Each structure stands twice: as structure tokens, then as C-alpha cells.
Amino acid sequence: MTAAGAACAGGVQAAAAGGRLVAGGLATYLDAEDGVGGRPRQVRYRVEASCTAQGLLAALVRSKPVVARTFEAGALSRGGAVLRRQDALAPGVVVTLALADAPHAGAASAAGACGREEPRVLYRDPFLMAVDKPAGILVHGDGTGARTLTDDVAALLAREGVPSAPQAVQRLDVDTTGVVLFSLAPEFQPALDALVASHGMRKRYLAVVEGSFPAGVRRMDAPIGRDRHDARRMRVSAGGKPALTLVTVLARRGGRSLLLLELGTGRRHQIRVHLAHAGHPIVGDALYGRAAGGRSGGLMLHAVCEELAHPATGEALRLEAGWPARFGKFFSPLDYDAGARC
């Protein structure tokens, strides 16, 4: 089974063994270790085209500061010998990049997370981790000291002996559920950031909305800006930033519609704002619609699937959280399976 297939099934995977070209064709990914059990935390590549050590590393990590730190730490080597910036690399040479450890990552969180349910892990390798976020929890800290998903992921890694400090690649609203991706290797964080900035990650959501949404695929591209009258809200505004949401209707029932949505941009509250502006607010959205007196079971928005090219291995990843049980009071998993499933 491929890592993508296992991820969709909810399994935890190691990075698959190599064979994929990376760094613009300069190298092939071979294998990696996550540092558990005292093993070295590292990744190996085979050079495929003549280049310098600096040229290869720059193409891999896409960050001048990371390149500088790597050479200062002597973290790039060939046959056990530390490489310098201008060292020539010939095709067939195997190089090893030692990944930075964070030995105390999550230590404090581990104690605080006792008694809490562990995040459901959708995928993990030495570089990335995806989990299924529950409702009612922040992804990042907000300065109040409230529990966050990042805390829980750090605690899980600490308990398993993984010397890594997780960094969320993107965030979901506190009441939104589904796929959240974390970076575990700071060396490849810039490459992930570049994917986000270039919209190189394909993200899709399920939503239950009020009313009968028009059939077919619909493009919502109204610009979005801040609401000057309420700092919590965003709104459609001619002076706002470009925003694109693609909508597919999967089912209609009981005065509500089940939608599959794909983000073309990543504006704050984008899906919620676009749907409310179209006259079909998300069920349970107290900020842009109506909370239905709490009877809806919360905000009916779920990040169901995310696709990306792995920044370190070149593998095509598809990470899927699956059907959210809380949607069951309105629709069936068969409505999702029969529609344009992720």
C-alpha cells in the first residue's frame, strides 16, 4: 500500500523507501530515520547530477538561513566526512543530512496532556505528521495558556521518544475539525511554507449549510477583507484580498445541503464568509449564520482531505480524515462516498 493510500485509511506511515527525484532532479531520496531509540535522525539522498554541496542543499531546503546553519553545524556529509559548501558532488554519491534534534520538545506538554485523548494520527514520517483535529481546540496558543493541538502533538511525540518539536503548517478555526499538518523537521519548513504560499497544497472541506445550494460546481471568488465593525469577523469587500472557493453539491436533505469545498486561496474564515455571503451559512456558525441554539452539534465544517508533494521525499501525499461522525444527524457517509469524494 502506498503512503497516500494508508493515510486515507487512517494509518501511520514511515516515509516510503526511495526512488523519487527531488531538488529539481539533482538527487533521489533514499531513506530517513526519525531518531527514536537513539538512532540517528537523518535523511539520505543519492546525487543524480553534478553539483556542489551548497547547490544540492539549497535545492533541497529552499532557505539560505537553513543552508548556513547546516554547514555551520557540519550536518551534511558524504561517507562520514563533513561536506563544505563548494565540495563537488558527482552522480552516484550518497549524502546524509543530519536533522536537528529537539530533545526536550513536548516535555512540559506531556505532563499537562495526561488524561486527555491522544490526537488521531493520520500520517507520520520523520518530516511530517498529520492529525485529525477535534472541535473546540486551538491549533496554536493564543496567549491565554489554553490547551492547544500543538501541545497534544508535542506530548505524543515526547511520549514516543521522537526528538522533534512540531510546527503547525496551517491552522483551522477552533470549531473546525479535520486534517492539520505539522512539520517535524525545521530543515524542510521553508519548503512547506513555499508550498502554502504558492497554493501547492490541495485542501478540501465538507460542510453542511442552510438551504438548498444550487446544483453543480460553483465558483465563489468575491474578495474578502476585515469587518471594520467587528474585529472577530471578515466580510466580502470590494477592497479585500482575492479569494477563491470551489463548491460541489453532494446531497440535499431536510432544508440543508452537504457540500465539498476546495480552497484556491487561504483567507481567514474564507469558506464561512463565502457561504454566508451566498445566503447559505454553515450550520452551527454563530459568527456568520446562526448557532441553532447549540442543537446543531457545533460548526459543521470539516477539513476532510489534503494533497501535497512531500518536500523531503517527493512523494505524492493524500491525507484524509474521513467522514465526521457529527455530520450524521444531517447526512450519511454514503452521501460523501457517492459524490465527488476526495
C-alpha positions in Angstrom: 0.0 0.0 0.0 1.3 3.5 -0.8 1.7 6.0 1.9 -1.1 8.0 0.4 -3.5 5.1 0.4 -2.6 4.2 4.0 -3.0 7.8 5.1 -6.5 7.8 3.7 -7.2 4.6 5.6 -6.1 6.4 8.8 -2.8 4.6 9.2 0.5 5.9 10.4 3.3 5.5 7.9 7.0 5.9 7.7 8.4 7.8 4.7 8.4 5.2 2.0 11.8 3.9 0.7 13.3 6.0 -2.0 13.3 6.1 -5.8 11.8 9.6 -6.3 13.7 12.5 -7.8 13.9 15.7 -5.6 15.7 19.0 -5.6 14.8 19.7 -9.3 16.3 16.4 -10.4 19.6 16.8 -8.6 19.1 13.9 -6.2 17.0 10.8 -5.4 15.5 10.4 -2.0 16.7 7.1 -0.4 15.6 6.8 3.2 15.3 8.5 6.6 15.3 7.9 10.4 13.2 9.7 13.0 15.7 9.4 15.9 13.6 7.1 18.0 15.5 4.6 20.2 18.8 6.5 19.8 19.0 6.0 16.1 20.5 9.0 14.1 17.8 11.5 13.0 18.8 11.8 9.3 17.9 11.6 5.7 19.9 10.2 2.8 20.0 11.2 -0.9 21.8 9.9 -3.9 23.2 12.6 -6.2 22.0 12.3 -9.8 23.6 15.3 -11.5 27.0 17.0 -10.9 26.6 19.9 -8.4 28.2 21.4 -5.3 27.2 20.6 -1.8 25.7 24.0 -1.4 23.8 23.8 -4.7 22.3 20.5 -3.6 21.3 21.6 -0.2 19.9 24.9 -1.4 17.6 23.0 -3.8 16.5 20.6 -1.1 15.7 23.0 1.7 15.0 26.3 -0.2 16.3 28.5 2.5 19.5 30.5 2.8 19.4 30.5 6.6 18.9 26.8 6.8 21.8 26.2 4.3 24.0 28.4 6.5 23.0 26.6 9.7 23.5 23.2 8.2 27.1 24.0 7.0 27.9 25.7 10.3 26.7 22.5 12.2 28.6 20.2 9.8 25.3 18.4 9.3 25.8 17.4 5.6 28.2 14.6 5.0 29.5 12.1 2.4 30.7 8.7 3.6 31.0 10.1 7.2 33.1 13.1 6.0 31.6 16.6 6.6 31.0 18.4 3.4 31.9 22.1 2.8 29.9 24.5 0.6 32.0 24.2 -2.5 32.7 20.5 -2.4 31.9 18.9 -5.7 29.4 16.0 -5.8 29.4 13.5 -8.7 26.4 11.4 -9.8 26.0 8.3 -7.7 27.4 9.8 -4.5 25.2 9.3 -1.4 25.0 12.2 1.0 23.5 12.3 4.5 21.7 15.3 6.1 21.6 15.1 9.9 18.3 16.6 11.1 18.3 18.8 14.1 17.1 17.3 17.4 14.7 18.9 19.8 15.3 16.5 22.8 13.1 18.4 25.2 10.2 19.1 22.8 6.9 18.4 24.4 8.3 17.5 27.8 6.2 20.1 29.6 3.2 19.3 27.5 3.5 15.6 28.2 2.6 16.1 31.8 -0.2 18.5 31.0 -1.7 16.2 28.5 -2.2 13.3 31.0 -5.8 12.0 30.9 -6.5 13.7 27.6 -7.3 11.6 24.5 -4.4 11.5 22.1 -4.8 13.1 18.7 -5.8 10.6 16.0 -2.7 10.3 13.8 -3.4 10.2 10.0 0.2 10.1 8.8 3.7 10.4 10.3 7.2 10.1 9.0 10.5 11.8 10.1 9.5 15.1 8.4 5.7 15.4 8.7 2.7 14.5 10.9 -1.0 14.9 10.1 -3.7 14.5 12.8 -7.4 14.7 12.9 -8.3 17.8 14.9 -11.3 17.6 17.2 -13.7 20.5 17.6 -13.2 23.0 20.4 -9.4 23.2 20.5 -6.9 25.8 19.2 -4.2 24.8 16.8 -1.8 27.4 18.1 -1.5 29.2 21.5 -3.4 32.5 21.9 -1.6 33.8 24.9 -4.2 32.5 27.4 -2.4 29.3 28.3 -5.3 27.2 26.9 -4.6 23.7 25.7 -3.7 23.5 22.0 -3.5 20.8 19.4 0.2 21.6 19.1 0.6 20.9 22.8 -1.1 17.5 22.4 1.0 16.6 19.3 4.2 17.6 21.1 3.2 15.5 24.1 2.5 12.5 21.9 5.9 12.8 20.2 7.6 13.1 23.6 6.0 10.0 25.0 7.1 8.1 21.9 10.7 9.4 22.2 10.6 11.4 18.9 13.2 14.2 19.3 11.2 16.8 17.3 9.3 20.0 18.0 6.1 20.1 15.9 5.2 23.2 14.0 1.7 23.5 12.5 1.8 24.2 8.8 -1.6 25.8 8.7 -4.4 26.4 11.2 -8.1 25.6 11.4 -10.7 27.6 13.3 -11.3 26.4 16.9 -14.6 24.7 16.0 -13.5 23.3 12.6 -12.4 19.6 12.6 -10.2 17.6 10.3 -6.7 17.4 8.8 -4.0 19.5 10.3 -0.4 19.1 9.0 2.6 19.6 11.2 6.3 20.0 10.2 8.7 17.8 12.3 11.9 18.9 10.6 12.8 22.6 10.6 15.2 22.0 7.7 12.2 21.4 5.4 9.8 24.0 7.0 10.7 26.7 4.4 9.8 24.3 1.6 6.5 23.7 3.2 6.0 27.4 3.6 6.7 27.8 -0.1 4.1 25.2 -0.9 1.5 27.1 1.2 2.4 30.4 -0.4 2.2 29.1 -3.9 -1.1 27.2 -3.2 0.7 24.0 -3.9 -1.4 22.1 -1.3 -4.8 21.0 -2.4 -7.3 21.3 0.6 -10.9 20.2 0.6 -13.6 20.5 3.2 -17.0 19.1 3.9 -19.7 21.5 5.1 -23.4 21.3 6.0 -25.1 24.5 5.0 -28.6 26.0 5.4 -30.9 25.8 2.4 -30.8 24.1 -1.0 -27.5 25.1 -2.6 -27.6 25.4 -6.4 -26.5 22.2 -8.3 -23.2 21.7 -10.0 -19.8 23.1 -9.3 -19.9 26.7 -8.3 -17.0 29.2 -8.2 -17.1 31.8 -5.4 -14.5 34.5 -5.9 -15.7 37.5 -4.0 -12.7 39.4 -2.4 -12.5 39.2 1.4 -11.4 41.8 3.9 -11.8 42.6 7.6 -15.0 43.8 9.1 -14.3 47.2 10.4 -17.3 47.0 12.9 -16.4 43.6 14.4 -12.7 42.5 14.9 -13.8 38.9 15.1 -15.3 38.8 11.6 -14.3 39.0 8.0 -16.6 40.1 5.1 -16.9 40.3 1.4 -15.4 43.6 0.4 -14.5 45.2 -2.9 -11.3 46.4 -1.3 -10.5 43.0 0.1 -7.9 40.4 -1.0 -8.7 37.9 -3.8 -10.3 34.8 -2.6 -11.4 31.6 -4.4 -13.6 28.8 -3.2 -14.9 25.9 -5.4 -18.1 24.3 -4.3 -19.6 20.9 -5.3 -23.1 19.8 -4.0 -23.0 16.2 -2.8 -26.6 16.0 -1.3 -29.6 17.9 -0.2 -32.0 16.9 2.6 -34.2 18.4 5.1 -33.6 22.0 4.1 -29.8 21.6 4.2 -27.0 20.8 1.7 -23.9 18.8 2.0 -21.0 20.5 0.2 -17.5 19.6 -0.8 -15.4 22.7 -1.0 -11.9 23.3 -2.3 -9.8 26.3 -1.4 -8.0 28.2 -4.1 -6.7 30.8 -1.5 -6.4 30.8 2.2 -8.1 33.8 3.6 -9.2 33.9 7.2 -12.7 32.4 7.6 -12.9 32.2 3.8 -15.3 29.3 3.4 -17.6 30.6 6.2 -17.7 34.1 4.7 -18.2 33.0 1.1 -21.1 30.7 2.0 -22.8 33.2 4.3 -22.5 35.8 1.5 -24.1 33.4 -0.9 -27.1 33.0 1.5 -26.1 29.5 2.7 -24.3 29.9 6.0 -22.7 26.8 7.6 -25.0 25.1 10.1 -23.9 26.0 13.6 -21.9 29.1 12.6 -22.7 31.6 15.3 -20.5 34.2 13.8 -21.7 34.3 10.2 -25.1 32.5 10.5 -27.0 31.2 13.4 -25.9 28.7 16.1 -29.3 26.9 16.1 -29.4 27.1 19.9 -26.5 24.7 20.1 -28.6 21.8 18.7 -26.6 21.5 15.5 -23.6 20.0 17.3 -21.3 22.8 16.6 -19.8 24.3 13.4 -20.5 21.8 10.6 -17.1 22.3 8.8 -14.6 19.6 8.4 -11.2 19.6 6.7 -11.6 16.2 5.0 -8.6 15.9 2.7 -5.2 17.5 1.9 -2.9 16.7 -1.0 0.7 17.8 -1.5 4.1 16.8 -2.9 6.3 15.8 0.1 9.0 18.4 0.5 11.7 16.0 1.5 10.9 12.8 -0.4 9.0 13.9 -3.5 6.2 11.5 -2.7 2.6 12.5 -3.6 0.7 12.5 -0.3 -3.0 12.4 0.2 -4.1 12.8 3.8 -7.7 12.1 4.6 -9.6 12.5 7.9 -12.7 10.6 6.6 -16.3 11.2 7.3 -17.0 13.1 10.5 -19.5 11.3 12.7 -21.1 14.5 13.9 -22.4 15.1 10.4 -24.5 12.0 10.8 -27.5 13.9 12.2 -27.9 15.6 8.8 -26.3 13.3 6.2 -24.9 9.8 5.6 -21.3 8.7 4.7 -23.0 7.3 1.6 -23.7 10.9 0.5 -20.0 11.5 0.6 -19.0 8.2 -1.0 -21.5 8.7 -3.8 -20.4 12.2 -4.5 -17.1 13.8 -5.7 -15.1 12.1 -2.9 -11.6 13.3 -2.0 
